[in-house]
Amino acid sequence: MELWYTEKQTESYGITAKVKETFVTEKTDFQDLAMIDTEEFGRMLVLDGMVMTTIKDEFVYHEMVAHPALYTHPNPKHVLVVGGGDGGVIREVLKHPQVEKAVLVEIDGKVIEYSKKYLPEIAGELDNPRVEVIVGDGFMHIHEAKDKYDVVMVDSTEPVGPAAPLFERGFYQGIFEALKEDGIFVAQTDNPWFKADLIQKVNKDVKEIFPIVRVFAANVPTYPSGLWTFTMGSKKHDPLEVDETQIPEINTKYYSPRLHKAAFVLPKFVEDLVK
């Protein structure tokens, strides 16, 4: 008998993957968590019925959350990752030697626990001495931090359940206050095919707070529609003014110095959403 996992990405559309093995299905204190192994994408973390990461395509999302912002900031010493308990963004952040400390705040400790066990390629740097892992509420952490971080990265699930407050204007205002005077933040902001209204709302909210706002995109095949957007808000530094000849070649599979500015060139229908 074949077993298939299906994610309903809208009420009338979804993706499906053939399952080789199911490692974990558990209702945590915050969400439904599953860890499965699929034929096409390998091991996969699923939260509340949504694919969060897979062994095959995880590098795209994690690299694009981390590197555009870190290569835009001239000296990112202190970095905060909100969410991201799988550890993929942290892994990418630590590729930057000038980062002295990376703080991860993940609300669900089970995500960290099972990622370390079943996704060691992704979670392998969570025990690095440059990393502080806090199991707690990222929303509250942000609002208690003032003038503390050079870069803040929001690696959240979609805006449902425990992640819903991470898409509110008050959260972005809190991030602004948690950043130092030349700080940068980046957040995943979903896809323009099914969540155009969300992208517009986030873009409007962030533009009311940050003087420089840029949207960029990447292809993540297991995420709804495959076309995924990220929003960057900056107090001072513009990612489009970075001298890409000064960006070093590092160990990546998706991001590169040549892609840095190219990622901000959006399809016209997406460009129109964020005018």
C-alpha positions as a LaTeX table, in Angstrom:
\begin{tabular}{lrrr}
\hline
Residue & $x$ (\AA) & $y$ (\AA) & $z$ (\AA) \\
\hline
Met1 & 0.00 & 0.00 & 0.00 \\
Glu2 & 1.28 & 3.46 & $-0.90$ \\
Leu3 & 1.11 & 6.29 & 1.61 \\
Trp4 & 0.99 & 9.89 & 0.36 \\
Tyr5 & 1.22 & 13.15 & 2.30 \\
Thr6 & $-0.90$ & 15.99 & 0.90 \\
Glu7 & $-0.73$ & 19.64 & 1.91 \\
Lys8 & $-3.82$ & 21.63 & 1.03 \\
Gln9 & $-2.21$ & 24.95 & 0.13 \\
Thr10 & $-5.58$ & 26.55 & $-0.57$ \\
Glu11 & $-9.13$ & 25.24 & $-0.24$ \\
Ser12 & $-8.90$ & 23.87 & $-3.78$ \\
Tyr13 & $-5.19$ & 23.27 & $-4.46$ \\
Gly14 & $-2.40$ & 21.26 & $-2.87$ \\
Ile15 & 0.80 & 19.29 & $-3.33$ \\
Thr16 & 1.40 & 15.65 & $-2.55$ \\
Ala17 & 4.44 & 13.49 & $-1.88$ \\
Lys18 & 4.88 & 9.75 & $-1.54$ \\
Val19 & 5.90 & 8.82 & 2.02 \\
Lys20 & 8.61 & 6.25 & 2.74 \\
Glu21 & 8.47 & 6.43 & 6.53 \\
Thr22 & 6.79 & 8.37 & 9.31 \\
Phe23 & 9.10 & 9.18 & 12.21 \\
Val24 & 6.94 & 11.41 & 14.42 \\
Thr25 & 3.36 & 12.61 & 14.62 \\
Glu26 & 2.72 & 14.61 & 17.76 \\
Lys27 & 0.49 & 17.37 & 19.04 \\
Thr28 & 2.84 & 19.71 & 20.87 \\
Asp29 & 1.74 & 22.50 & 23.20 \\
Phe30 & 1.54 & 24.80 & 20.17 \\
Gln31 & 0.89 & 22.85 & 16.97 \\
Asp32 & 0.61 & 19.52 & 15.20 \\
Leu33 & 4.11 & 18.30 & 14.31 \\
Ala34 & 5.10 & 15.55 & 11.90 \\
Met35 & 8.48 & 14.36 & 10.72 \\
Ile36 & 8.29 & 12.16 & 7.64 \\
Asp37 & 10.58 & 10.76 & 4.95 \\
Thr38 & 9.41 & 11.24 & 1.36 \\
Glu39 & 10.55 & 9.69 & $-1.91$ \\
Glu40 & 11.06 & 12.99 & $-3.74$ \\
Phe41 & 12.15 & 15.51 & $-1.12$ \\
Gly42 & 13.65 & 13.34 & 1.60 \\
Arg43 & 13.02 & 14.00 & 5.26 \\
Met44 & 10.41 & 16.67 & 5.82 \\
Leu45 & 9.20 & 18.73 & 8.80 \\
Val46 & 5.46 & 19.44 & 8.75 \\
Leu47 & 3.72 & 21.82 & 11.17 \\
Asp48 & $-0.07$ & 22.15 & 11.27 \\
Gly49 & $-0.27$ & 20.36 & 7.94 \\
Met50 & 2.22 & 22.71 & 6.20 \\
Val51 & 5.64 & 21.76 & 4.87 \\
Met52 & 8.25 & 23.76 & 6.79 \\
Thr53 & 11.45 & 22.33 & 5.37 \\
Thr54 & 12.78 & 19.36 & 3.44 \\
Ile55 & 16.26 & 17.95 & 3.00 \\
Lys56 & 16.15 & 18.46 & $-0.78$ \\
Asp57 & 15.18 & 22.13 & $-1.06$ \\
Glu58 & 15.83 & 23.63 & 2.39 \\
Phe59 & 18.97 & 25.48 & 1.28 \\
Val60 & 17.02 & 27.95 & $-0.86$ \\
Tyr61 & 14.89 & 29.38 & 1.93 \\
His62 & 17.54 & 29.32 & 4.63 \\
Glu63 & 20.20 & 30.97 & 2.47 \\
Met64 & 17.82 & 33.69 & 1.29 \\
Val65 & 16.63 & 34.56 & 4.78 \\
Ala66 & 20.22 & 34.97 & 5.95 \\
His67 & 22.63 & 36.17 & 3.28 \\
Pro68 & 20.98 & 39.15 & 1.56 \\
Ala69 & 20.60 & 40.91 & 4.90 \\
Leu70 & 23.99 & 39.92 & 6.29 \\
Tyr71 & 25.80 & 41.09 & 3.17 \\
Thr72 & 23.85 & 44.35 & 3.19 \\
His73 & 24.86 & 45.19 & 6.76 \\
Pro74 & 28.57 & 46.20 & 6.91 \\
Asn75 & 29.27 & 44.68 & 10.33 \\
Pro76 & 26.59 & 42.32 & 11.66 \\
Lys77 & 27.88 & 41.21 & 15.04 \\
His78 & 24.64 & 40.42 & 16.87 \\
Val79 & 21.87 & 38.56 & 15.06 \\
Leu80 & 18.43 & 37.42 & 16.22 \\
Val81 & 16.43 & 34.66 & 14.55 \\
Val82 & 12.76 & 34.51 & 15.56 \\
Gly83 & 11.33 & 31.06 & 14.90 \\
Gly84 & 13.49 & 28.80 & 12.80 \\
Gly85 & 13.75 & 26.00 & 15.33 \\
Asp86 & 14.97 & 23.65 & 12.60 \\
Gly87 & 18.27 & 25.55 & 12.75 \\
Gly88 & 18.71 & 26.16 & 9.01 \\
Val89 & 18.92 & 29.94 & 9.20 \\
Ile90 & 21.32 & 29.72 & 12.15 \\
Arg91 & 23.55 & 27.43 & 10.08 \\
Glu92 & 23.69 & 30.07 & 7.34 \\
Val93 & 24.23 & 32.97 & 9.77 \\
Leu94 & 27.31 & 31.25 & 11.20 \\
Lys95 & 28.95 & 31.27 & 7.75 \\
His96 & 29.61 & 34.96 & 8.45 \\
Pro97 & 32.71 & 35.19 & 10.65 \\
Gln98 & 31.91 & 38.71 & 11.86 \\
Val99 & 28.79 & 37.41 & 13.64 \\
Glu100 & 29.82 & 37.14 & 17.27 \\
Lys101 & 26.50 & 35.93 & 18.63 \\
Ala102 & 23.34 & 34.52 & 17.07 \\
Val103 & 20.26 & 34.21 & 19.26 \\
Leu104 & 17.47 & 31.82 & 18.28 \\
Val105 & 14.06 & 32.27 & 19.90 \\
Glu106 & 11.72 & 29.38 & 19.06 \\
Ile107 & 8.39 & 29.01 & 20.84 \\
Asp108 & 8.12 & 25.24 & 20.38 \\
Gly109 & 10.97 & 23.26 & 21.90 \\
Lys110 & 9.76 & 20.10 & 20.17 \\
Val111 & 10.70 & 21.58 & 16.79 \\
Ile112 & 14.27 & 21.99 & 18.02 \\
Glu113 & 14.34 & 18.53 & 19.60 \\
Tyr114 & 13.08 & 16.62 & 16.57 \\
Ser115 & 15.08 & 18.69 & 14.08 \\
Lys116 & 18.29 & 17.81 & 15.90 \\
Lys117 & 17.31 & 14.13 & 15.78 \\
Tyr118 & 15.92 & 13.82 & 12.26 \\
Leu119 & 17.37 & 16.81 & 10.37 \\
Pro120 & 21.01 & 16.96 & 11.56 \\
Glu121 & 22.15 & 18.44 & 8.23 \\
Ile122 & 19.93 & 21.45 & 8.97 \\
Ala123 & 20.08 & 21.67 & 12.78 \\
Gly124 & 23.76 & 20.83 & 13.17 \\
Glu125 & 24.89 & 24.29 & 14.32 \\
Leu126 & 22.36 & 24.82 & 17.10 \\
Asp127 & 24.94 & 23.70 & 19.67 \\
Asn128 & 27.63 & 26.01 & 18.30 \\
Pro129 & 29.16 & 28.19 & 21.07 \\
Arg130 & 28.27 & 31.34 & 19.11 \\
Val131 & 24.58 & 30.40 & 19.35 \\
Glu132 & 22.16 & 31.01 & 22.21 \\
Val133 & 18.94 & 29.02 & 21.94 \\
Ile134 & 15.92 & 30.33 & 23.83 \\
Val135 & 12.69 & 28.35 & 23.95 \\
Gly136 & 10.21 & 31.17 & 24.29 \\
Asp137 & 7.93 & 33.71 & 22.66 \\
Gly138 & 9.70 & 35.66 & 19.91 \\
Phe139 & 7.06 & 38.39 & 20.00 \\
Met140 & 7.78 & 39.07 & 23.68 \\
His141 & 11.55 & 38.78 & 23.20 \\
Ile142 & 11.43 & 41.47 & 20.54 \\
His143 & 9.43 & 43.83 & 22.71 \\
Glu144 & 11.83 & 43.40 & 25.61 \\
Ala145 & 14.92 & 44.08 & 23.47 \\
Lys146 & 15.90 & 47.68 & 22.73 \\
Asp147 & 18.77 & 48.81 & 20.50 \\
Lys148 & 20.27 & 45.34 & 20.79 \\
Tyr149 & 20.61 & 43.63 & 17.41 \\
Asp150 & 22.30 & 44.42 & 14.11 \\
Val151 & 20.08 & 42.07 & 12.12 \\
Val152 & 16.75 & 40.44 & 13.00 \\
Met153 & 15.44 & 37.54 & 10.90 \\
Val154 & 11.86 & 36.33 & 11.18 \\
Asp155 & 11.71 & 32.68 & 10.15 \\
Ser156 & 8.07 & 32.01 & 10.94 \\
Thr157 & 5.38 & 29.64 & 9.77 \\
Glu158 & 2.46 & 31.08 & 7.84 \\
Pro159 & 0.31 & 33.61 & 9.76 \\
Val160 & $-1.79$ & 31.10 & 11.67 \\
Gly161 & $-1.59$ & 29.75 & 15.22 \\
Pro162 & 1.46 & 30.80 & 17.26 \\
Ala163 & 2.95 & 32.72 & 14.28 \\
Ala164 & $-0.04$ & 35.05 & 13.75 \\
Pro165 & 1.36 & 37.93 & 15.89 \\
Leu166 & 4.58 & 37.85 & 13.84 \\
Phe167 & 2.75 & 39.45 & 10.91 \\
Glu168 & 1.27 & 42.38 & 12.82 \\
Arg169 & 2.37 & 46.00 & 12.53 \\
Gly170 & 3.18 & 46.17 & 16.24 \\
Phe171 & 5.70 & 43.37 & 15.81 \\
Tyr172 & 7.52 & 45.28 & 13.06 \\
Gln173 & 7.57 & 48.37 & 15.26 \\
Gly174 & 9.09 & 46.27 & 18.03 \\
Ile175 & 11.73 & 44.99 & 15.62 \\
Phe176 & 12.60 & 48.58 & 14.66 \\
Glu177 & 13.18 & 49.40 & 18.33 \\
Ala178 & 15.15 & 46.19 & 18.94 \\
Leu179 & 17.55 & 47.05 & 16.13 \\
Lys180 & 20.59 & 49.28 & 16.48 \\
Glu181 & 20.70 & 52.58 & 14.60 \\
Asp182 & 21.79 & 50.98 & 11.32 \\
Gly183 & 19.93 & 47.70 & 11.80 \\
Ile184 & 18.20 & 45.51 & 9.22 \\
Phe185 & 15.37 & 43.04 & 9.46 \\
Val186 & 14.11 & 40.42 & 7.05 \\
Ala187 & 11.00 & 38.26 & 7.17 \\
Gln188 & 9.49 & 35.61 & 4.97 \\
Thr189 & 6.30 & 37.06 & 3.51 \\
Asp190 & 4.62 & 34.15 & 1.73 \\
Asn191 & 3.70 & 33.91 & $-1.94$ \\
Pro192 & 2.07 & 36.32 & $-4.39$ \\
Trp193 & $-0.23$ & 33.78 & $-6.06$ \\
Phe194 & $-2.31$ & 32.87 & $-3.01$ \\
Lys195 & $-1.38$ & 35.53 & $-0.44$ \\
Ala196 & $-1.17$ & 38.79 & $-2.42$ \\
Asp197 & $-3.19$ & 40.63 & 0.25 \\
Leu198 & $-0.73$ & 39.57 & 2.95 \\
Ile199 & 2.26 & 40.79 & 0.94 \\
Gln200 & 0.57 & 44.14 & 0.35 \\
Lys201 & $-0.36$ & 44.52 & 4.03 \\
Val202 & 3.13 & 43.65 & 5.29 \\
Asn203 & 4.75 & 45.94 & 2.75 \\
Lys204 & 2.49 & 48.84 & 3.76 \\
Asp205 & 3.12 & 48.28 & 7.47 \\
Val206 & 6.89 & 47.99 & 7.09 \\
Lys207 & 7.07 & 51.10 & 4.87 \\
Glu208 & 5.38 & 53.10 & 7.63 \\
Ile209 & 8.22 & 52.14 & 10.00 \\
Phe210 & 11.44 & 51.63 & 8.02 \\
Pro211 & 12.92 & 54.21 & 5.61 \\
Ile212 & 14.23 & 51.52 & 3.23 \\
Val213 & 11.99 & 48.59 & 2.29 \\
Arg214 & 12.81 & 46.01 & $-0.39$ \\
Val215 & 11.06 & 42.81 & $-1.44$ \\
Phe216 & 12.93 & 39.90 & $-3.00$ \\
Ala217 & 11.97 & 36.42 & $-4.12$ \\
Ala218 & 13.25 & 32.87 & $-4.50$ \\
Asn219 & 12.02 & 29.53 & $-5.79$ \\
Val220 & 11.13 & 27.06 & $-3.03$ \\
Pro221 & 9.35 & 24.12 & $-4.71$ \\
Thr222 & 7.65 & 22.67 & $-1.63$ \\
Tyr223 & 6.19 & 26.03 & $-0.54$ \\
Pro224 & 2.80 & 27.16 & $-1.87$ \\
Ser225 & 3.15 & 28.09 & $-5.57$ \\
Gly226 & 6.96 & 27.76 & $-5.40$ \\
Leu227 & 7.48 & 31.52 & $-5.69$ \\
Trp228 & 8.35 & 32.83 & $-2.23$ \\
Thr229 & 8.83 & 36.42 & $-1.12$ \\
Phe230 & 10.90 & 38.02 & 1.60 \\
Thr231 & 10.63 & 41.58 & 2.90 \\
Met232 & 13.65 & 43.52 & 4.14 \\
Gly233 & 13.36 & 46.67 & 6.23 \\
Ser234 & 16.49 & 48.73 & 6.85 \\
Lys235 & 17.25 & 51.84 & 8.87 \\
Lys236 & 20.25 & 52.88 & 6.79 \\
His237 & 21.73 & 50.33 & 4.36 \\
Asp238 & 20.13 & 49.58 & 0.99 \\
Pro239 & 20.67 & 46.05 & $-0.39$ \\
Leu240 & 20.57 & 47.50 & $-3.92$ \\
Glu241 & 23.58 & 49.68 & $-3.19$ \\
Val242 & 25.83 & 46.84 & $-2.07$ \\
Asp243 & 28.99 & 46.40 & $-4.11$ \\
Glu244 & 28.56 & 42.76 & $-5.08$ \\
Thr245 & 32.22 & 42.52 & $-6.05$ \\
Gln246 & 32.95 & 42.75 & $-2.33$ \\
Ile247 & 30.66 & 39.82 & $-1.47$ \\
Pro248 & 32.81 & 36.71 & $-0.99$ \\
Glu249 & 32.03 & 33.36 & $-2.55$ \\
Ile250 & 30.89 & 31.20 & 0.36 \\
Asn251 & 29.59 & 27.66 & 0.62 \\
Thr252 & 26.05 & 28.09 & $-0.72$ \\
Lys253 & 23.83 & 26.34 & $-3.27$ \\
Tyr254 & 21.38 & 29.15 & $-4.16$ \\
Tyr255 & 22.63 & 32.55 & $-3.03$ \\
Ser256 & 25.64 & 34.07 & $-4.76$ \\
Pro257 & 27.18 & 37.53 & $-5.17$ \\
Arg258 & 25.60 & 37.65 & $-8.63$ \\
Leu259 & 22.17 & 36.76 & $-7.27$ \\
His260 & 22.26 & 39.38 & $-4.51$ \\
Lys261 & 20.74 & 42.23 & $-6.53$ \\
Ala262 & 19.04 & 39.99 & $-9.08$ \\
Ala263 & 16.77 & 38.54 & $-6.36$ \\
Phe264 & 15.21 & 41.99 & $-5.94$ \\
Val265 & 14.09 & 42.08 & $-9.58$ \\
Leu266 & 10.49 & 40.95 & $-9.27$ \\
Pro267 & 7.96 & 39.73 & $-11.82$ \\
Lys268 & 5.82 & 42.71 & $-12.77$ \\
Phe269 & 2.68 & 41.43 & $-11.06$ \\
Val270 & 4.64 & 41.15 & $-7.80$ \\
Glu271 & 6.29 & 44.52 & $-8.38$ \\
Asp272 & 2.82 & 46.02 & $-8.74$ \\
Leu273 & 1.78 & 44.53 & $-5.38$ \\
Val274 & 4.51 & 46.41 & $-3.51$ \\
Lys275 & 4.54 & 49.78 & $-5.29$ \\
\hline
\end{tabular}
